[in-house]
Amino acid sequence: MKKLSILMAIALIPATLAIGCGGGGEEAAAPTQQADSAPAAAPQQAVTGGGAIAGNAKYVNGDPDAAIGMDADPVCASLHPGEVHTEKVVADDNGNLANVFVYVKSGLEGKSYPAPSSTHTLDQIGCQYKPHVSGMQVGQKLVIRNSDPTLHNVHAMPSVNKEFNQGQPFQGMELEHSFDQAEVMVPFKCDVHPWMSSFMAVLDHPFFGVSSEEGSFGIENLPAGTYVLEAWHEEFGTQTVEVTVADGETAQVSFDFSPGAVASAG
């Protein structure tokens, strides 16, 4: 009996091993078969380069920026101890011009640039939009905030994208939005405070900049190539210039909106 029991146990070992190994093999094969039938899409890659553009915007002999009267809303008036200006023409004594939006208008055809994960913010501070001029990408998240203790309403007036108009009666309120088409520019206003305005460009690429109070602007990581650069200003219109960018180098550009002046690249 002992011999028979031993022989039966030995005979059962291969079957037991076969059952255990066979089950594990089927589980391991399943993901491979699923991956073969539905391959994952390759992630979209942004095109980057090693060139840059640096420049300056000017406007000489211009009228000074107009002052704003905020007496219609005592809350707004109380937020400013001094004079407030429209920000339509912001130029210093040397003619350096702020709030000029500069972007690559052409030369990027066929390249793809996914929307960044960062958020673009438009704030309402002191009953003025901040920033006055800005840019973002198609599909990027826009957050519009009311930082004032008074009622505002955000009225976007695009010509390509969908118009929207939403009230923000309380301090700290935020709304989120995104644009699905490129457009230069999208005007914003507040129907409660008629002096409030902002302009936002929506682009399908990240190569743009806004001139500072010193008139300077810059565009980085631009692939080598020849481009048409456009500068936009709310009062003075647009200027364009052709510029060639080389890897590892910075091309210099200037836009002069003074009467009779022209844009230049060098």
Buried (B, 14 or more C-beta within 10 A) or exposed (E): EEEEEEEEEEEEEEEEEEEEEEEEEEEEEEEEEEEEEEEEEEEEEEEEBBBBBBBBBBBBEBEEBEEBEBEEBEEBBEBEEEEBBBBBBBBEEEBBBBBBBBBBBEBBEEEEBBBBEEEBBBBBEBBBBBBBBBBBBBBBBBEBBBBBEBBBBBBBEBEEBEEEEEBBEEBEBEBEBBBEEBBBBBBBBBEBBEBBBBBBBBBBBBBBBBBBEEBBBBBBEBBEBEBEBBBBBBBBEBBEBEBEBEEEEBBEBBBBBBEEBEBBBE
